[in-house]
Amino acid sequence: MVEKQKVLFLCTGNSCRSQMAEGFLRNMADDRFEVYSAGLKPSSVNPLAIKAMDGVGIDISSHTSDSLDKYLDQNFHHLITVCDHAKESCPIFPGTGESHHWGFDDPAEAEGSEPERFTVFCRVRDEIQQSLQQWLKMFNPPQ
């Protein structure tokens, strides 16, 4: 049996981008990865992130917003920062195999009506999904 690779998605609040990334990777390849997400300043999972993921059939409503401190003593195969602030502020993880940075806009900062903000959440959700699909290709090279 092949060992699952541990992946940690990191952003500032662990309320939107890292939560969506965790939900997608669990849905796409949970059999190959142990997936976690955390924030430098965790808050709570944004209801519009839950709604956006529900729109693609992925339920993240039971996710919790966790502090990076919870994972500092763990080793990860992949650490993926999904916002610039997290990349700049992230401590060194001595046991991390590879670090990746995917900078996405923060949908929580979107302004306007709820439908306008929701559109931003859906755009960022789709960008995260595309990035994960591309990233997963390196684990499944074409035949």
Residue frames as qw, qx, qy, qz and C-alpha x, y, z in Angstrom:
[[0.000, 0.889, 0.458, 0.000, 0.00, 0.00, 0.00],
 [0.412, 0.440, -0.010, 0.798, 1.36, 3.40, -0.98],
 [0.267, -0.463, -0.456, 0.712, 1.68, 6.02, 1.76],
 [0.150, 0.887, 0.409, 0.156, -0.65, 8.97, 1.33],
 [0.403, 0.259, -0.086, 0.874, 1.11, 12.28, 0.75],
 [0.208, -0.709, -0.501, 0.451, 0.27, 14.96, 3.32],
 [0.234, 0.482, 0.277, 0.798, -0.78, 18.33, 1.91],
 [0.186, -0.633, -0.466, 0.590, -1.38, 21.55, 3.84],
 [0.198, 0.677, 0.348, 0.618, -3.14, 24.52, 2.22],
 [0.384, -0.466, -0.360, 0.711, -2.34, 27.78, 3.96],
 [0.116, 0.671, 0.270, 0.681, -3.89, 31.24, 3.77],
 [0.003, -0.382, 0.356, -0.853, -4.44, 34.13, 6.13],
 [0.523, -0.221, 0.304, -0.766, -7.88, 33.44, 7.61],
 [0.015, 0.009, 0.999, 0.037, -8.51, 29.81, 6.58],
 [0.413, 0.393, 0.495, -0.656, -12.01, 30.95, 5.68],
 [0.650, 0.612, 0.015, -0.451, -12.20, 30.78, 1.86],
 [0.522, 0.642, -0.526, -0.196, -9.34, 29.85, -0.47],
 [0.031, 0.376, -0.912, 0.163, -7.62, 27.21, 1.63],
 [0.571, 0.115, 0.656, -0.480, -10.99, 25.72, 2.58],
 [0.754, 0.521, -0.025, -0.400, -12.04, 25.45, -1.07],
 [0.385, 0.585, -0.711, -0.067, -8.66, 23.94, -2.01],
 [0.256, -0.212, 0.888, -0.318, -8.96, 21.38, 0.79],
 [0.693, 0.292, 0.446, -0.484, -12.48, 20.48, -0.34],
 [0.675, 0.599, -0.294, -0.316, -11.44, 20.08, -3.96],
 [0.245, 0.505, -0.827, 0.036, -8.38, 17.93, -3.27],
 [0.435, -0.062, 0.808, -0.394, -10.33, 15.69, -0.91],
 [0.735, 0.435, 0.270, -0.445, -12.95, 15.29, -3.63],
 [0.592, 0.667, -0.393, -0.226, -10.49, 14.78, -6.50],
 [0.651, 0.382, -0.632, 0.174, -7.91, 12.52, -4.91],
 [0.583, -0.624, 0.301, -0.424, -8.66, 11.73, -1.28],
 [0.996, -0.080, 0.013, 0.029, -7.40, 8.19, -1.77],
 [0.758, 0.358, -0.159, 0.521, -3.87, 9.52, -2.46],
 [0.193, 0.476, -0.265, 0.816, -3.58, 12.47, -0.07],
 [0.354, -0.609, -0.577, 0.413, -4.13, 13.46, 3.54],
 [0.177, 0.574, 0.227, 0.766, -5.44, 16.99, 3.15],
 [0.349, -0.625, -0.461, 0.525, -5.45, 19.82, 5.68],
 [0.210, 0.701, 0.149, 0.666, -5.89, 23.58, 5.65],
 [0.488, -0.564, -0.379, 0.548, -4.91, 26.27, 8.11],
 [0.171, 0.885, 0.148, 0.406, -4.63, 30.00, 8.55],
 [0.402, 0.259, -0.386, 0.789, -2.21, 32.46, 10.07],
 [0.224, -0.001, 0.412, -0.883, -5.18, 34.18, 11.74],
 [0.107, -0.290, -0.916, -0.254, -8.04, 31.66, 11.54],
 [0.371, -0.047, 0.138, -0.917, -11.59, 32.89, 11.70],
 [0.627, 0.211, 0.677, -0.321, -14.51, 30.80, 10.46],
 [0.341, 0.172, 0.763, 0.521, -15.47, 29.23, 7.16],
 [0.213, 0.236, -0.083, -0.945, -17.12, 31.90, 5.01],
 [0.589, 0.370, 0.619, -0.365, -20.75, 31.06, 4.16],
 [0.571, 0.700, -0.151, -0.401, -20.22, 32.18, 0.55],
 [0.099, 0.494, -0.852, -0.141, -17.30, 29.73, 0.23],
 [0.406, 0.086, 0.877, -0.242, -19.62, 26.97, 1.47],
 [0.595, 0.597, 0.312, -0.438, -22.28, 28.07, -1.03],
 [0.378, 0.698, -0.485, -0.365, -19.77, 28.28, -3.92],
 [0.034, -0.315, 0.947, 0.046, -18.46, 24.78, -3.24],
 [0.517, 0.285, 0.716, -0.373, -22.00, 23.46, -2.85],
 [0.547, 0.656, -0.060, -0.516, -22.56, 24.74, -6.39],
 [0.466, 0.507, -0.697, -0.198, -20.07, 22.16, -7.67],
 [0.891, -0.162, -0.361, -0.222, -21.35, 19.38, -5.41],
 [0.583, 0.128, -0.597, 0.535, -18.71, 19.59, -2.67],
 [0.520, -0.785, -0.259, -0.215, -19.84, 20.07, 0.94],
 [0.475, 0.275, -0.469, 0.692, -17.36, 21.98, 3.11],
 [0.427, -0.687, -0.109, -0.578, -19.95, 23.03, 5.69],
 [0.852, -0.505, -0.126, 0.054, -18.38, 20.79, 8.34],
 [0.647, 0.347, -0.243, 0.634, -14.86, 22.21, 7.84],
 [0.459, -0.822, -0.189, 0.278, -13.30, 24.16, 10.67],
 [0.320, 0.865, -0.209, 0.325, -10.98, 27.13, 10.48],
 [0.871, -0.373, -0.102, 0.303, -7.73, 25.94, 12.06],
 [0.141, -0.932, 0.304, 0.137, -4.62, 27.77, 13.18],
 [0.633, 0.584, -0.494, 0.115, -1.29, 27.05, 11.56],
 [0.237, -0.584, 0.667, -0.397, 0.02, 26.41, 15.09],
 [0.887, -0.070, 0.311, -0.335, -1.90, 23.14, 15.12],
 [0.928, 0.365, 0.019, 0.066, 0.38, 21.76, 12.38],
 [0.091, 0.892, -0.439, 0.063, 3.82, 23.22, 13.20],
 [0.444, -0.491, 0.748, -0.050, 5.13, 19.93, 14.58],
 [0.836, 0.268, 0.471, -0.086, 3.97, 17.85, 11.59],
 [0.261, -0.311, 0.647, 0.646, 5.75, 16.92, 8.38],
 [0.634, 0.608, 0.279, -0.387, 4.09, 17.57, 5.04],
 [0.661, 0.161, 0.531, 0.504, 4.98, 16.43, 1.56],
 [0.214, 0.491, 0.371, 0.759, 3.47, 19.62, 0.13],
 [0.099, -0.608, -0.402, 0.677, 2.78, 23.04, 1.65],
 [0.239, 0.486, 0.523, 0.658, 0.68, 25.18, -0.68],
 [0.029, -0.449, -0.307, 0.838, 0.13, 28.84, 0.14],
 [0.248, 0.590, 0.691, 0.337, -2.93, 30.28, -1.60],
 [0.002, 0.979, 0.186, 0.082, -2.46, 33.96, -0.73],
 [0.479, 0.637, -0.278, 0.536, 0.49, 36.33, -0.87],
 [0.372, -0.727, 0.324, -0.478, 0.28, 37.25, 2.82],
 [0.933, -0.291, 0.196, -0.074, 0.59, 33.61, 3.87],
 [0.842, 0.382, -0.106, 0.366, 3.56, 33.13, 1.56],
 [0.211, 0.716, -0.300, 0.594, 5.36, 36.12, 3.05],
 [0.454, -0.600, 0.372, -0.544, 4.49, 35.26, 6.66],
 [0.965, -0.094, -0.200, -0.141, 4.77, 31.48, 6.62],
 [0.464, -0.683, 0.563, 0.008, 7.31, 30.02, 9.00],
 [0.365, 0.438, -0.799, -0.192, 9.73, 27.41, 7.73],
 [0.925, -0.159, 0.154, -0.308, 8.35, 23.90, 7.98],
 [0.195, -0.605, 0.759, 0.140, 11.47, 21.76, 8.48],
 [0.499, 0.012, 0.866, 0.023, 9.72, 18.56, 7.41],
 [0.605, 0.645, 0.203, -0.422, 8.10, 19.94, 4.26],
 [0.710, 0.103, 0.543, 0.436, 9.10, 18.25, 1.04],
 [0.281, 0.331, 0.420, 0.797, 7.92, 20.90, -1.43],
 [0.061, 0.596, 0.383, -0.703, 6.48, 24.37, -1.05],
 [0.236, 0.443, 0.612, 0.611, 4.21, 25.84, -3.70],
 [0.067, 0.430, 0.295, -0.851, 2.60, 29.25, -3.99],
 [0.101, 0.495, 0.704, 0.499, -0.66, 29.81, -5.82],
 [0.007, -0.225, -0.281, 0.933, -1.79, 33.40, -5.33],
 [0.031, -0.572, -0.742, -0.348, -5.54, 33.84, -5.61],
 [0.183, -0.461, 0.003, -0.869, -7.61, 36.96, -5.00],
 [0.005, 0.139, 0.814, -0.564, -9.30, 37.00, -1.62],
 [0.196, -0.481, -0.667, -0.534, -13.02, 36.62, -2.33],
 [0.363, -0.635, -0.579, 0.359, -13.80, 37.72, 1.24],
 [0.211, -0.417, -0.021, 0.884, -12.62, 41.20, 0.24],
 [0.095, 0.376, 0.652, 0.651, -15.08, 41.44, -2.67],
 [0.144, 0.282, 0.340, -0.886, -17.46, 44.36, -2.46],
 [0.371, -0.048, -0.506, -0.777, -20.99, 44.86, -3.71],
 [0.783, -0.176, 0.045, -0.595, -24.23, 43.00, -3.29],
 [0.695, -0.266, 0.661, -0.098, -24.26, 39.39, -2.15],
 [0.858, 0.437, 0.269, 0.018, -24.78, 38.14, -5.74],
 [0.407, 0.851, -0.306, 0.130, -21.82, 40.26, -6.90],
 [0.306, -0.650, 0.674, -0.171, -19.62, 38.93, -4.10],
 [0.845, -0.003, 0.521, -0.121, -20.78, 35.39, -4.79],
 [0.746, 0.663, -0.052, 0.018, -19.65, 35.76, -8.41],
 [0.119, 0.785, -0.579, 0.184, -16.14, 36.52, -7.13],
 [0.622, -0.347, 0.668, -0.216, -16.23, 33.44, -4.87],
 [0.889, 0.316, 0.321, -0.083, -17.21, 31.30, -7.85],
 [0.541, 0.784, -0.292, 0.086, -14.42, 32.74, -10.01],
 [0.132, -0.673, 0.692, -0.226, -11.80, 32.06, -7.34],
 [0.800, -0.090, 0.550, -0.224, -13.27, 28.60, -6.74],
 [0.852, 0.516, 0.086, -0.025, -12.89, 27.81, -10.45],
 [0.307, 0.803, -0.482, 0.169, -9.30, 29.11, -10.48],
 [0.454, -0.493, 0.701, -0.244, -8.45, 26.89, -7.49],
 [0.886, 0.160, 0.405, -0.157, -10.02, 23.89, -9.21],
 [0.706, 0.689, -0.154, 0.055, -8.00, 24.52, -12.39],
 [0.027, 0.756, -0.617, 0.219, -4.76, 24.90, -10.42],
 [0.645, -0.291, 0.668, -0.230, -5.39, 21.63, -8.58],
 [0.894, 0.386, 0.204, -0.102, -6.21, 19.80, -11.83],
 [0.503, 0.765, -0.375, 0.143, -2.92, 21.01, -13.30],
 [0.235, -0.644, 0.670, -0.285, -0.98, 20.13, -10.14],
 [0.822, -0.098, 0.510, -0.234, -2.47, 16.63, -10.00],
 [0.804, 0.567, -0.154, -0.086, -1.20, 15.94, -13.53],
 [0.187, 0.693, -0.675, 0.173, 2.32, 15.67, -12.17],
 [0.504, -0.260, 0.761, -0.316, 1.17, 12.66, -10.14],
 [0.736, 0.341, 0.579, -0.082, -0.53, 11.06, -13.18],
 [0.014, -0.504, 0.497, 0.706, 1.69, 11.70, -16.20],
 [0.759, 0.412, -0.064, -0.499, 0.03, 11.01, -19.56],
 [0.809, -0.093, 0.566, 0.127, 0.65, 7.53, -20.96]]
